[in-house]
Each structure stands twice: as C-alpha cells, then as structure tokens.
C-alpha cells in the first residue's frame, strides 16, 4: 500500500517523501502501528500544497478548477497537523505550587494553593477524559471516510470511468481523507498526554497535600490578617450598597415620573410604553443589586466564622477531633448550595429577559410594546413617526443595558459565592483530615452532641417561649411520675388517714378518688410550670378536644360526668351490695368511666357509670346493712299450729346471725292446697348475697329438726282422689266404629 500511495503521488506531481507521511489505511492491508508524521514532512507538504494552489490560480484552467476545493481542505488538515505537532512538542507536565514547598512548616495559604492546584489538575483530567471519548469517535469516523474514498478511487481506476470527477481530484480527495485521519490521531495523542500528565499531577499534589497537612500552621497573626481583609471587604460592600441605594432611589423617581407620564399621555403610545418598560427594568436591576450586596455583607459573617473554625482546627486538637466543626461546615455548605440554586434561577431568568429583548419586533430593536412595564418584547409593529422610532430604539437600548447590568450584578455575586464556597470546601477538607485521628471518646462525644442538639430542637414557639423535644419528654415523664405519685399518695391516705377519721369504706374510696384527681391536676400544672410551657399552648388543643367531645366522645363524657356525680352524691359506694337488673354483687371500685362489681360467682363485671343514673339500682347497704328476709314452711293439715309457731320462733332465736331487734316474727299466712303455710320473718346483717341464703338455709335445717322431734310433718304436694264404689262398674265391648263415635261424643 505504501508503494501504491507513492505511485499516486508521483502521478499527481507530489514527492514520495510526503506520501510516506500520509500513508493511507485500507481494510485489506495488514494492521500496522501508526507512526505520527514529522513536523518537517508536514511543513514540506504545506509548502507544496500552497505552490500547487498558486499554479492552479495562475493557470486558470477550467479543467483543474475541481481540484482547488480538495486542495483547500488538504491545506486545512495539514495546518491542523502542524498545530497539534507543535502542541505535542511543547507539552509538559503542569507545574504546581508544591514544587517550591520545603520540609518545614507551611502557612495555610500554601495549603490552599495546593488544593487549588489539585482542583485545576482534576478539572483538566476530567475535561481530557471527556474530550478523549470524542476524539476516539472522530478517529473511527475519519478512518471510515478514508476507506470509502479509497474504494471510490480504486473503482474509478479499475473501470477507467472518471465521470465528472477526474483521477487527479480523486487523488486529492484521498490525500485529504488520510491527512484528516492523521490530524485526529495527533489530537488523540495530545489529549492522552494531557490526561496522563494531569492525572499524574493530581496524584502528586494529593501526596503533597497529605504531607503538608502535618506541617500546616495557622497563627493568630494570619487569622487577624484574614479577618482584617474581611472587614475591608465589608467596608467596600457597604460603600457599594450605599451607592446602589442611591441609584435605586433615583430609579424609583424616574419610574414614578414615567408612570405619571404614561397615565397622562396614554400607555398605547409605543415610545411611552418603551420608556416605562426601561425604567421598570432599571428599577428592578438596582433593587436586585441592593438585595445582592446586602446578602453578600451577611455572608461575610459566615466567612469570618469559617476562618475562625479553620484556626481552631489547626490549633485545638480536641475541637478538631470532636466532629463539631465538620457538622457546622456541612450545614454552611448546604445553605450556600441553596443560595446558589436561587442565584442560578435568577440568572437564568435575567438571561431569558435579555434574549426576549434582543428578539423583539422588527423596527423596535426589542422594545416592549405593552404598557404594563413588564419589559416583555412586543410582537406588533413600531411607530410610524421617525422621531418616535428613534425614541423607541433609545429606550429599547436602555432596557437591554438594564438587563445586562442585572446579569453583571448577578455574575459578581456568583463569583463572591464561589469564593466563599471554595473556602468552605477547604475548611471541610481540614475537618475531614482531622476525622482520621478521632478516637472512641470523640465518637461518643459527637453522638452526645447530636443527642443534645435533637433534645434542644425547637418544635414551636408560644409567647416567645420555645417548645423543644426535651421539654416535651420531661413533661411526659413528670406526668407519668405524677400519676404514680398521686395514685400512691391517695391510696395511702385513703387506707390510713380516712379510716382513722372514722370514714367507712365507701366514703374512704370516694375521698381517695377525689384526692387522686386533685393531685394529678396539681402535678400536671406543676410540670408545665417547671419546664416553662405556658398554658396557652393548650388553647388550640382544648378547642380541638371540645370539638371531639361534642361529636365523638359523648358516651365517654357521659360516663365520666356520671362517675363524678356518683363520687359526689354517693348513691353507691365501694363495698355496697347492689342489684341492677339481673346483676347483683359488691361494688369493688368506682372509676372515672366505669364501676367494677364483683358477683357472687367471683366474676368482675365492668358497668358504665351512666347505667347507675339511668336505671333503677337496688342498694342493699346504702344506709345500713340490716336486711329483712323470711322463710316459708308448710305443715300438714291437723298439725298443732301454735306449736309450729313456737318451734319456728325458737329456731330463729337460736341462730346467732338473726338480729334480736327487731325480733323475729312467725305468721300463719294461709290455708294452702296441700299445707298450712307459716312464714318466719327476721332481720340479719348482709354484706353479700350469700349471707342471706346461708342464714335461710340454716333456719330451714333447724326447723326441720325441731319439727321431726315434735312429730310435726312438713307437708308435701298431694291430691285426694275419691271413687264412687256404691254400684258395679259398667264394662261394655263396642265395635270399632261405635267406639270412635263414643269417643267423639
């Protein structure tokens, strides 16, 4: 292929040495290592191409004019090769600020210079990596174009049909494709060299930074110099702010004057609308400048804080390893990122405004046609009067200058923000470096600091008093402790003091419940006061609670109020024997919502308090525990009735639980169907339902024994059947049909 290329070059008048520098690649050729062309070869090729172009220009032959575009393209490709060869020959590894660093202590500014050099090297490496991908893709495309041109040239030579393109032009075209491919290959070499040197430089700088971190110094004098520089920057910004405020006042006056003029003349006039729009844009630009400078002054305080943090990181090892600096710097960085996003959105808006002004209606140079002062370019035509057209163009220019001024103001603020962000990044790097030396105690202290921060996190503010998570936790803990204390105190007082005062069990239980709620409310108020939470914080909660009570807690409040009434009126008390409906038992506990009743079967029944006020309740022991009861006994007819009364009364008198007063009474109550009925009426003290049943059972047993001794029979159900036996019994046999009729009758 090399010889074939030389033959082609000789055919078109080019020397063989130039052809060796531009040897084409074909798919049929064996893959060979590519050798970059020499600078002398490229210079010679450039000279000969220029000579050939001069010959074509002087000859003026129409048959050779088709070669001139190809030679021009070839000249451009060779020029690119020359530039790339020069760049490759002069390329060296980028120098760093660390080259002059000594082994002694270094100032923190030198460390910052190293970090800036590292950022620059990493930026070059990233750019070279992205550019290398594009260059490799370009080399592949150029090789494909060369192969296509070579196929066309071979086809033309083999068939001898040149058509509209001569063999000489095809040779020029093939030569250009080869030169273009070599240029892209040279560019790939340059990019690879930049990537290699930048990556190596970044690695070397990282090593130097690690070594410098151990030798960095930040004296109080250096800190004072930086704080003084911050003060000078603040003075300059304050002077700029004063000038910007004056400009804003002037712009406001001009805007108001333009608005009055628009109101008098009418906003439909294009020149008036253009002036109002320009004045509006200037006013907004100066207003934004005042805001931007004010925020820049505020950020100077952050800058001072960052410098002080860096000073402590270098001089205070305990602070450096505590992690406190890193947390604070990360918070500052997050705030700066939010500020940056806001600034970028404003810059995008300003650039869009500038683009709309530049793309205004024809003849108006981007002048707004609307009279609302919005600065939006109109789509309609301009005024017909030449003077008005000049005025419109003038104010359109003012609008563009105002927008350009706004963009410049935002750009300046972005540069200031970039500088502060870089300083914060350097400080974060210092804090991150210090993290390597953190101990377990430092991690524990950092965790404790995080817990403290969360503990003091403010949830809301009421009457200039902050409500924090810690206060809420303490309040809940005090309420729980108060609940326990109130329960214990009320129980002790109810079981000891009230009993010694002579109160019965029910009164003591009621007093104990009232004391419990009183103590609970008192402790709750004390807890709120102790943690400095005003009661007004519960106003909204109280309103919501009232709504909830009104709509969803009617039964709950009904039972609660019923419980308070029961405790106050005491229709039932703890220890009372009650009966409500089919339920009877002893009251065990009266709560705020319900009452617990113990049945004779030893089953606890929870009864809502409202049931005791809405239904009939039998309280066997409300006023006293004496209860009248009776035992009914039937004896056979013919028994001595007075002896029966005597024995039954004797049985009652002998029983120890039958009260003497009132004395027991025996009544002959009825002539029953099967017996003479007697009723023993007596009084007992009853604490539970079983007491009555046991006494009644004992009396029945005793009466039965006494009756047996006196030969008195306790009657049992019986029926007398009388048969008429005076005449014979009539027995007849009937047919089946007659028997059915007889039964029917």
Helices and strands as residue ranges (DSSP letters): H 2-12, H 16-21, H 39-59, G 62-64, H 65-90, G 97-100, E 106-107, H 108-159, H 167-213, E 216-217, H 220-265, H 270-315, H 317-322, H 324-358, H 386-435, H 440-455, E 458-462, E 465-468, H 469-492, I 493-497, H 498-500, H 505-530, G 535-537, H 538-552, H 554-569, E 577-580, E 583-590, E 594-599, E 604-608, H 610-614, E 617-619, E 626-635, H 641-654, E 665-671, E 676-685, H 689-709, H 736-744
